[in-house]
């Protein structure tokens, strides 16, 4: 499975989730749209780091996406995906939704304060069991 943050000219557009079926040489997936205004950092939050070797990437520097995705967002998105697997074939059916699954979804429906809190609560419960 591949999850890719997609942007254009420094603005995030969404996340592409896909799986590759080697037997049929087919890539199947879904696109999860996002609204950049929900993820923008305030001007005070944007660090004015200047490096001679690395140019800042606006998609990372100006939005909270990288931090949230690394801290559990990718796992939350993976858990929302519906993948059909059998011994001969793998394909992405869609994203879990109220009516079953969909080929497209809004990131804010998947990754929001409620799902993030549930994720960390579940993670804490698992770590307590392991102790």
Buried (B, 14 or more C-beta within 10 A) or exposed (E): EEBEBBBEEBBBBBBBBBBBBEEEEEEBBBBBBBEBEBBBBEEEEBEEEEEEEEEBEBBBBBBBBBEBBEEBBBEBBEEBBBBEEEEEEBBBBBBBBEEEBBEEBBBEBBBEEEBBEEBEEEEEEEEEEEE
